[in-house]
Amino acid sequence: MHYAVIKFLLQFSDIGLRIWLSTIVLSLCFLVYFVFQKITPKYLFGEDSEYAGYIYNAMGVVFSLIFAFITVLVWQNYNNVSDATFKEASKLNNIYRLLSALPPEIDRAEKAALIDYTQSVITDEWPLLSKNQFSIPTYEKFLKIENDIVRFQPKNAGQANAHLVLLQTVTEYLELRRSRIYSARFALDPPAGIGLISSSLVFLLFSCLFKMNSGRTHLVLIGFLGLTIVGVLYFLLLYIHPFLGPMAISPEPFEQLLKFTWNH
């Protein structure tokens, strides 16, 4: 359920995401504040509840630890996927270069097939990554290239050496491709996401239970706390899915191969 909400939020631009998060969080804060302050004031912590402030501070520390742990997970996953994407394009370029060591007719045919495969990755497969899917026809195109390379019979020692290196490079490329496909998902499993959201809600709700002489000051403080939570959620949502949202990883490394490296 919460994945559906996240996908809905990530369809907006950078500014739109901030506005939606701010609207949702602040509306919830002020609604809870109104309920406790106006409707059920008997549940509020009065001036004699001195331990409530200590508990509130401890909750802030615990929330910070949870956020730090989850931030590391999300950030590492995003960086790993981004790095793997560049490595995948680099391996693809290595395959393209190594094909030059094969006979001219095979070289031309396989390079043309590799260019077609790369274009298919960009146009057909990349949009599917945001839906946790991949293009089977695109994958089959590379499998055909792999089969052609495996079936090639070297004629001399030079071709034999190039063929061995080419086979190894193809295997390494397939591993990087699998890594990209497998990583096309949310970086947080449901328990971790639920833990962060529930901790944020408890922290916000607890801040509404204090009784202050100035209601305006209380509202301002809750508003700032809510905006702080918005900043936390905003950062996580930007990087929670490597191929979805304003910071989605683009197929630029593959586009650079076609436009400049291969000059196609």
N, C-alpha and C positions, 0 to 999 in steps of 0.2 A: 504493500500500500504506500509506504513512504517513498519507495522508488518511483512510483507514479507521480507523486508530488514533486520530487526532485527533477524528474524529466520535464515536468510542466514549467518549473522555475528556470531551468537551464535553456529553454527555448528562447528566452528573452536576451536582450543585449546586456552589456556590462552595467549600464545605468539602470535598465529595467529590472535587472536582478536585485540591485540595491534597493530600489523603490519597493518592490514586492516584499522583500525580506523585512524592510523597515515597517511597512504597513502591517504585516502579519504579526510581527513581534510586539510592536508598540500597541497595537489594538488589543492584543491579548493581555499585555501588562496593565493597561488602563482599565480594561474590563474587570480584571481580577481585583485591581485596586478599588474600583467602585463597589464591587460585591462585598469585600471585606470591610471597607471603611464606612459604607453607608447602610448596608443591609445586615451584616453580621458583625457589628463592632465588638461584641463580647469575646470574640476569638483573637482580638488584637493583643500584642505585647505592650503592656504599659511601662511606665517609667521604673516600676519595681522589678521588671524582668531583666535584671542586669546580665544574666547568663545568655540571653538571646543574642546579644551583640557578639559574644565570644563564639557562639555556635555559627553565627552568620559569617564571621571572619574565617572560621575553619572550613565552612562550605566553599568559600571563595578559593581557598588553597586547594581543596580537593578538585574543584571544577577546573582550576588551572592545570593540575596534573593530568586530568583526563584529556583536556584539550591539547596539551603538549604531546601526549602519547599518540593521539589520533592524528595530529598534524604531521608528525614524523612519518606515520604509515602512509598517509595520503601523498605527501610530498615525495617520499622515496619512490612510491609506485609511479607517479607521474614522470619523475626524472628517468626512471629505469625504462619506461615505455618510450619516452622521447629519445633516449640514447640508443635504444634498440632499433628504432626507426631509421636513424642515421646510419647505424651499422648495417642494417638490411640493405639500404640503398647503396652503401659502399661495396657490399658483397656482390650485389647485382652488377655494379660497374666492373668489379674484378672478373666476373664471368664473361661479360661483354669483351673485355680486353683479351682474356685467355682464348676466346674463340678464334682470334686472329692466327693462332698457331696451327689451326686445323686447315685442311684443304679449302681453297677459295669458295667452292660451291657450297660446302657445309657451313663455312664461316658466314657467308651472305644469308643463307636460309635461316640459320639459328639466331643471327643478330636481328633479322627482321621479326622472327618469332618473339625474341626477347623484348623488342620495342613494342610489339603488340601487347605482350603480357603487361608491361609496365604501364601502358596507356589504360589497360583494363583495371589495373590496381587503382589508378587515380580516379577514373570515371565510374567504374562499376562497384568496386569493393569498398573504397573508402567511405562512401555514404552509409554503407551497411554496418560499419564498425560502431556507430553511435547506437545501433539497435542490438548490439552484441551478436552480430551475424557476420558472415563472410561470403564471398562470391565463389560458389563451386565451379562455374565455368572458368573463372579466372585461375583458380587453383589447377584445373585440368590443363590449362594452357601451359603452365610451368611443368606439370608432370610430363607432358609431351616433349618439352625441351630436355628434361632430365632423361627420359627414355632414349631420345636420339643420341645424347652424349654417352650414355651407358653402352649403347649398341655400336658406337664408333670403334672401328678397328684401326689402331695406329699403324703407319707404314714404315716408320723409322724411329730411332731413339728419341729424337727431339719431340715428335708428336706423342710418343709414349709418356715422356715426362710431363708434357703439357696436359695430356689427358688425365694423368693421375692427380695433378694439382687442380684441374678443372672439376673432377669428381669430388674431391675434398671440399672445394669452394661451394659447389652445389649443395652438399650435405650441410655445411655451415649456414648457407643461406636459408635452407628449409627450417633449420632450428630457429633462426631469427624470425622467420615468417610465423612459425607456430607461436613464438613468444608474443608477437604483436596481436595475433588473433586471440590468444588466451587472455591477454591483458585488456581486451576491449570489453571491460566490465567495470562496475563500480568498485572502487578501491576498498570500501568498507563493507564487511558483511553485516547483515541485519542486526545482530546483537550489539555490535560496536556503535552503529548508527543510533539505535534505540537508546543505548546507554548515554550517548552525548545529548540527545534531545531531551531525555528525561531529566538529566542533571541540569540542563539549562532551564527547564520549566520549574524544577524544584527551587533552583536558585532565585529565579524571578518571582515565583509565588511567595517565597519566604520574605522577600524584600517588601512585599505589600502588607505584611502582618504587623508592622511596627506602627505605633501610635505617636505622631509628631504634632507639635503645637501648630505648625504651619502646613496646611494641606498642599499649598502651592509648592513649597520647598520639597515636600515628599514626592510630588508628581515630577518635579524637575529631576530629582535624584533617580527616580525609577526610569525616567526617560533616558537619562545618560547610561544607566545600567543596561537598558534594553538596546540602545545603540551599540554598546560594547558587545553584547551577545550577537547583534546583527553582524558586526565586523568579524567575529569568530566564524559564524555560519557562512558568511560571504566568502571568506578565504577557503574554507573547506569545500564549498560547492564549486568553486572555480576549478579545483584540481581533483575532485572526487571521481570524475570519469575522464580518462585521457582523450576520448574522442567525442566529447559532448560538452556544449556550453561555450562561453566566450573565449576560453583558453584551450579549446580543442586543438589537439595536434593535427597539423595539416600535412598533406602529401607533398610538401615543398621539396624534400630531398629527391623524390622520384621525378618531380617536375623539372628540377635542375638537371637531372640526368638527360632528359629528352631535349631540353632547350639549349643547354650549353655543353655538357660533357660529351654527349653523343651527337650534338648539333643536328638533331632531327627536327 
